[in-house]
């Protein structure tokens, strides 16, 4: 992939002279800091939205700037600026240094040594090279496909989004590296009307790749699938209520594990004792069938990158293995305090934000059972084809999630669709109650954004078909 304008090999495509970087780091340390870091970002975005058969908006934008972090003992100073000139960076560096001041001392910056991180997938077609009319035309095709697939469809909304984020990171330990991240998203939502009111269905596809995504994704098929989901819900029964076995389809419920246990495995929450997993290292916390991994190196999945936002290479980190808690996710700050290597989980939304511990692609690994047999062995329960949004208390592990597409299981067969309902439980309880794990592992395709402390970053989720022996279903059926 060409760097284009502002391109420098090995630094993510952002141009700042090394002497300027070293001078900025020196200025940041001059007030007495122990460590300084410069994070530079250049992001381009493009989006289009179609609603009710009309293109409502077509936008593009660019945001450039730098964030400078200084550590002095246990104190962190941070300043950011959109002025990438030498003088602009120096002013921000001095402000960050002053905020972290702990007394005088001689500042020393190691010679910068440029490194390149390996990338599993390289985008083939940069979205910025594709004419906007092609992006808009996809949305109109999706609209026509959804409306033409079922007479009950009354509303359709389709959305396209792409983002190219180029970053450069330098610090006083001598690190100099960068990354060039390209992500592309397409989503469609359909609303069906019938005797039971309005019902919604949706499908989306998101990858860390360029416009070649649409060589793999048929937008009209996605639109028809969204319409099918909405129309099917018109005949849905009220969901049952009470404690029932719940079978979750491959790829459709990974968000449950992201929320219910993933956040609790982030080291910053563990250190604050705000995690149900604090103090459980080496203990059996889940069924022996459960292995959970966070992996920032997964080809072109949505949460992939070559380096995290502190300059450390993405890694595959096993968090729970055969039910035993084996590790947490770490950023540089927490790993430094514990005298260990960072795990490549230091992420930030933009240059205006401090990095923190965040997930990348978090998933439950596949097992050995046939997914059809998992259903056949369930006399009565709920089959969740796709989960919706939810919320979790990381300190207790308690969660509530909504279903987006679900069906009854009766006599070992998937039968009637059910209306949207809530799944209620506790993360540790769910991990322990997983009694069958399928051999059909799949990553979700939706492309979610994970929020934490006011910052959002792209994350991937996945899992095979599996069964939770008991979970509270909050339906309305008597």
C-alpha positions in Angstrom: 0.0 0.0 0.0 1.5 3.3 -1.0 1.9 6.0 1.7 0.7 8.7 -0.6 1.3 12.3 0.5 2.9 12.7 3.9 4.4 9.2 3.5 7.5 7.9 5.2 8.2 4.2 5.3 8.0 2.7 8.7 6.3 5.6 10.4 2.7 5.1 9.4 2.8 7.7 6.7 3.1 10.8 8.9 6.0 13.1 8.2 7.8 14.7 11.2 11.6 15.1 11.1 13.4 12.9 13.7 15.3 15.9 15.0 12.0 17.6 15.7 10.6 14.6 17.5 13.8 14.3 19.7 13.6 18.0 20.5 10.0 17.7 21.4 10.7 14.8 23.8 13.6 16.7 25.3 11.3 19.7 26.0 8.7 17.4 27.5 11.2 16.0 30.0 12.9 19.2 30.9 10.6 19.9 33.8 11.7 16.7 35.5 9.7 13.9 33.8 10.9 10.3 33.7 9.3 9.3 30.4 7.9 11.2 27.4 5.9 10.1 24.4 4.7 11.8 21.2 1.6 10.3 19.4 0.9 11.8 16.0 -2.3 11.0 14.0 -3.5 11.8 10.5 -7.1 10.5 9.9 -9.3 10.7 6.8 -12.9 9.6 6.8 -15.7 9.3 4.3 -19.3 8.4 4.8 -22.7 8.3 3.2 -26.2 7.6 4.5 -29.4 6.7 2.6 -32.8 6.9 4.3 -36.3 6.5 2.9 -34.9 6.2 -0.6 -32.9 9.4 -0.5 -29.2 10.1 0.1 -29.4 12.1 3.3 -25.7 12.9 3.7 -22.3 12.4 2.0 -19.4 13.5 4.2 -15.7 13.5 4.3 -13.2 14.9 6.7 -9.6 15.0 7.9 -8.2 15.4 11.4 -4.5 15.8 12.2 -2.7 16.4 15.5 -0.4 15.2 18.2 -0.8 14.1 21.9 2.2 14.3 24.2 2.3 12.3 27.4 4.9 12.9 30.2 5.3 10.6 33.3 6.9 11.9 36.5 6.7 9.3 39.2 3.1 8.3 39.5 1.8 11.5 37.8 0.9 11.8 34.2 0.7 15.0 32.2 -1.0 15.2 28.8 -1.5 17.9 26.2 -2.6 17.7 22.6 -2.4 20.1 19.7 -3.5 20.3 16.1 -0.3 22.4 15.3 2.3 19.9 14.0 5.0 22.5 13.5 8.1 22.4 15.6 7.0 25.3 17.7 3.5 23.9 18.2 4.8 20.5 19.3 7.2 22.2 21.7 4.5 24.3 23.4 2.4 21.1 23.9 5.4 19.2 25.2 6.2 21.9 27.7 2.6 22.0 28.9 2.5 18.2 29.4 5.8 18.3 31.2 4.6 21.1 33.5 1.5 19.1 34.3 3.7 16.1 35.4 6.4 18.1 37.0 8.0 16.4 40.0 11.2 18.5 40.4 14.3 19.3 38.4 16.6 16.9 36.8 18.6 16.3 33.7 16.5 15.3 30.7 17.8 12.5 28.5 16.2 11.1 25.3 17.6 7.9 23.8 18.5 8.0 20.1 15.3 7.1 18.1 15.4 3.7 16.4 12.8 3.2 13.8 11.0 -0.2 13.8 8.4 -1.7 11.5 5.6 -4.0 12.8 4.4 -7.0 10.8 0.9 -6.8 9.3 -1.2 -9.9 8.4 -3.2 -8.1 5.7 -2.5 -5.2 3.5 -5.4 -3.2 1.9 -5.6 -3.5 -1.8 -7.9 -0.6 -2.8 -7.6 2.6 -0.6 -11.2 3.9 -0.2 -10.0 7.5 -0.8 -9.2 6.5 -4.4 -12.8 5.4 -5.0 -15.3 7.9 -6.4 -18.1 8.9 -4.1 -20.7 8.0 -6.7 -19.7 4.3 -6.4 -20.2 4.4 -2.7 -23.6 6.0 -3.0 -24.6 3.6 -5.7 -24.1 0.7 -3.4 -26.6 2.2 -0.9 -29.3 2.7 -3.6 -28.9 -1.0 -4.7 -29.3 -2.1 -1.1 -32.4 0.0 -0.7 -34.0 -1.5 -3.8 -33.1 -5.0 -2.7 -34.5 -4.7 0.7 -37.8 -3.1 -0.5 -38.2 -5.6 -3.3 -37.7 -8.7 -1.1 -40.9 -8.4 1.0 -44.0 -6.3 0.7 -44.0 -5.6 4.5 -40.9 -3.5 4.3 -41.7 0.1 5.0 -38.4 1.8 5.8 -34.7 1.2 4.8 -31.6 2.9 6.0 -28.2 2.0 4.5 -24.8 3.4 5.6 -21.3 3.4 4.2 -18.2 4.4 6.1 -14.4 4.3 5.6 -11.5 5.5 7.6 -7.8 5.7 7.0 -5.8 6.4 10.2 -2.1 6.9 10.0 -0.1 7.2 13.3 3.4 7.8 14.4 4.8 7.2 17.9 8.1 8.2 19.4 9.2 8.1 23.0 12.1 8.9 25.2 13.2 5.2 25.4 14.2 5.5 21.7 11.1 3.9 20.1 10.0 5.2 16.7 7.3 3.4 14.8 4.0 3.9 13.0 1.0 2.2 11.5 -1.4 2.8 8.6 -4.9 1.4 9.4 -7.7 1.3 6.8 -11.2 0.2 7.8 -14.4 -0.1 5.7 -18.0 -0.6 6.9 -21.4 -1.2 5.3 -24.7 -1.6 7.1 -28.4 -1.8 6.2 -31.4 -1.7 8.4 -35.0 -2.6 7.4 -38.3 -2.0 9.1 -41.3 -4.2 8.4 -44.9 -3.3 9.3 -47.7 -5.7 10.1 -50.5 -6.6 12.5 -48.0 -6.8 15.4 -46.6 -3.3 14.7 -43.1 -2.5 13.5 -40.2 -4.9 13.5 -36.6 -4.2 12.7 -33.8 -6.3 11.1 -30.3 -5.4 10.2 -27.1 -6.6 8.7 -23.6 -5.1 8.5 -20.1 -6.0 7.4 -16.9 -4.4 8.6 -13.3 -5.2 8.1 -9.9 -3.7 8.4 -9.4 -3.6 4.7 -10.0 -1.3 1.7 -12.8 -1.1 -0.8 -12.0 -4.7 -1.9 -14.4 -5.5 1.0 -17.1 -5.3 -1.7 -15.5 -8.1 -3.7 -16.4 -10.3 -0.8 -19.7 -8.8 0.4 -22.9 -8.7 -1.7 -24.7 -5.6 -0.5 -28.0 -6.7 -2.0 -27.8 -10.0 -0.3 -27.1 -8.2 3.0 -30.1 -6.0 2.4 -32.4 -8.9 1.7 -31.2 -10.6 4.8 -32.0 -7.5 6.9 -35.5 -7.5 5.3 -36.0 -11.2 6.0 -35.1 -10.7 9.7 -37.6 -7.8 10.0 -40.4 -9.6 8.2 -39.9 -12.8 10.2 -40.4 -11.0 13.5 -43.9 -9.9 12.4 -45.0 -13.5 13.2 -42.8 -13.9 16.3 -44.2 -15.2 19.5 -43.6 -13.6 22.9 -40.4 -14.8 24.3 -40.5 -17.2 27.3 -39.4 -16.0 30.7 -37.4 -17.7 33.4 -34.2 -19.8 33.6 -33.7 -21.8 30.4 -30.9 -23.3 28.3 -29.7 -20.8 25.8 -27.9 -21.9 22.5 -26.0 -19.0 20.9 -25.2 -19.3 17.2 -21.6 -19.1 15.9 -20.4 -15.5 15.5 -23.8 -14.1 16.7 -23.1 -13.8 20.4 -19.5 -12.9 20.8 -20.5 -9.5 22.3 -21.7 -11.4 25.3 -18.2 -12.5 26.2 -16.7 -9.1 25.2 -18.9 -7.3 27.7 -19.5 -10.0 30.4 -15.9 -11.0 30.9 -13.7 -9.1 28.4 -13.8 -5.8 30.2 -13.2 -7.5 33.5 -9.9 -8.9 32.1 -8.5 -5.4 31.4 -5.6 -4.8 33.8 -6.6 -1.2 34.6 -10.0 -2.3 36.0 -8.3 -5.2 37.8 -5.8 -2.9 39.4 -8.7 -0.7 40.6 -10.4 -3.7 42.1 -13.3 -2.9 39.7 -13.3 -6.4 38.1 -14.9 -9.6 39.2 -11.6 -11.3 38.0 -9.3 -9.5 40.4 -7.3 -11.9 42.5 -8.3 -15.0 40.5 -5.2 -15.5 38.5 -4.5 -19.2 38.1 -7.9 -20.2 39.3 -10.6 -22.1 37.5 -13.1 -19.4 36.5 -14.9 -21.1 33.7 -16.0 -24.4 32.3 -13.0 -26.5 31.1 -14.5 -26.1 27.6 -13.8 -22.4 27.6 -10.7 -20.8 26.2 -10.9 -17.0 25.6 -8.4 -15.1 23.5 -7.8 -11.4 22.6 -5.9 -11.2 19.3 -5.0 -8.0 17.5 -3.2 -9.9 14.7 -6.3 -11.6 13.1 -5.9 -10.9 9.4 -8.4 -8.3 8.4 -10.8 -8.5 11.4 -12.3 -5.3 12.6 -10.1 -4.9 15.7 -6.8 -5.6 13.9 -3.7 -3.3 13.8 0.1 -3.7 13.4 0.9 -1.7 16.5 -1.2 -0.4 19.4 -1.4 3.3 20.2 1.7 3.1 22.4 3.9 1.6 19.7 3.8 -2.0 20.7 3.2 -4.8 18.3 -0.3 -6.4 18.3 -0.3 -9.8 19.9 -2.4 -12.9 20.5 -3.1 -13.2 24.2 -4.7 -16.2 25.8 -6.7 -14.9 28.8 -8.6 -18.0 29.9 -7.3 -21.4 28.9 -9.4 -24.6 29.6 -11.3 -22.6 32.1 -8.3 -21.3 34.0 -7.5 -17.5 34.2 -4.0 -17.2 32.7 -3.5 -13.5 32.0 -5.0 -10.1 31.8 -4.8 -7.5 29.0 -2.1 -4.8 29.6 -1.2 -1.4 28.3 2.4 0.0 28.8 1.6 2.0 31.9 0.2 -1.0 33.9 2.7 -3.5 32.6 5.6 -1.1 33.5 4.3 -1.0 37.1 4.2 -4.8 37.2 7.6 -5.3 35.6 6.2 -7.2 32.6 5.9 -6.8 28.8 2.8 -4.9 27.5 0.4 -7.1 25.6 -0.4 -4.7 22.7 -3.7 -3.5 24.3 -2.9 0.2 24.8 -5.5 2.0 22.6 -6.9 5.5 22.3 -9.8 7.0 20.3 -7.7 9.9 18.9 -4.6 12.0 19.6 -6.8 14.0 22.0 -7.0 11.0 24.4 -4.7 9.2 26.7 -4.2 5.5 26.0 -5.8 2.9 28.2 -6.2 -0.9 28.3 -8.7 -2.0 25.5 -9.7 -5.2 23.8 -8.9 -5.9 20.1 -10.6 -9.0 18.7 -11.9 -11.0 21.7 -13.3 -14.5 21.2 -14.1 -17.9 22.7 -12.3 -20.7 20.8 -14.1 -23.5 19.1 -14.6 -27.0 20.6 -15.5 -30.4 19.2 -19.3 -30.7 19.2 -21.5 -30.7 16.1 -23.6 -27.5 16.2 -26.7 -29.4 15.0 -26.3 -31.9 17.8 -26.1 -29.1 20.3 -29.6 -28.0 19.3 -30.8 -31.6 19.0 -29.7 -32.3 22.6 -31.7 -29.3 23.9 -35.2 -30.3 24.7 -36.5 -26.8 25.3 -34.8 -23.5 25.3 -33.9 -20.4 23.3 -31.7 -20.2 20.2 -30.0 -16.8 19.7 -29.0 -16.2 16.2 -27.8 -12.7 17.0 -27.4 -10.7 20.1 -28.0 -6.9 20.3 -26.6 -4.4 22.7 -26.2 -4.7 26.4 -24.6 -3.4 29.5 -22.5 -4.9 32.3 -21.2 -4.0 35.7 -17.5 -5.0 35.6 -17.2 -5.0 39.3 -19.9 -7.7 39.8 -20.1 -9.2 36.3 -23.9 -8.7 36.2 -25.2 -8.1 32.7 -28.3 -7.5 30.6 -28.3 -8.1 26.8 -31.0 -7.9 24.2 -31.6 -10.4 21.5 -31.8 -9.2 17.9 -32.8 -12.5 16.3 -33.9 -15.5 18.4 -36.1 -18.6 18.1 -37.6 -21.3 20.4 -36.0 -24.7 20.6 -38.7 -27.3 21.1 -38.0 -31.1 21.2 -34.5 -30.5 19.9 -35.6 -28.4 16.9 -35.4 -24.7 16.1 -39.1 -23.7 15.7 -40.9 -20.3 16.0 -39.2 -16.9 16.0 -39.6 -15.0 19.3 -39.8 -11.3 19.9 -36.8 -9.5 21.2 -36.1 -10.3 24.8 -33.4 -9.7 27.4 -30.8 -12.2 28.6 -29.9 -11.6 32.2 -27.0 -13.1 34.2 -23.5 -12.9 35.5 -20.3 -13.2 33.5 -18.6 -15.8 35.7 -21.8 -17.8 36.0 -22.2 -17.9 32.3 -18.6 -19.0 31.8 -19.1 -21.8 34.3 -22.4 -22.9 32.8 -21.2 -23.4 29.2 -21.7 -27.2 28.9 -21.2 -27.7 25.1 -19.0 -25.9 22.6 -19.3 -26.3 18.8 -16.6 -26.9 16.1 -17.9 -24.1 13.9 -16.0 -21.0 15.2 -16.8 -17.8 13.4 -16.1 -14.1 14.0 -18.9 -11.7 14.0 -19.3 -9.5 11.0 -21.0 -6.4 12.4 -18.0 -4.2 13.3 -18.7 -2.9 16.7 -17.4 0.1 18.6 -16.5 -0.4 22.2 -17.0 2.4 24.6 -15.0 2.9 27.8 -14.4 6.1 29.9 -15.8 8.2 27.0 -13.6 6.7 24.3 -14.7 4.4 21.5 -12.5 2.1 19.5 -13.2 -0.7 16.9 -13.3 -4.2 18.3 -14.1 -7.7 16.9 -15.9 -10.5 18.6 -16.5 -14.2 17.9 -17.4 -17.6 19.2 -18.6 -21.0 18.0 -22.1 -22.3 18.5 -22.4 -23.1 22.3 -24.9 -23.8 25.0 -25.3 -22.1 28.3 -27.0 -24.6 30.5 -29.1 -22.0 32.3 -29.6 -18.3 31.8 -32.5 -16.0 32.8 -34.6 -15.0 29.8 -36.7 -11.9 30.3 -39.6 -12.5 27.9 -43.2 -11.6 28.2 -44.9 -15.0 27.6 -47.0 -16.3 30.5 
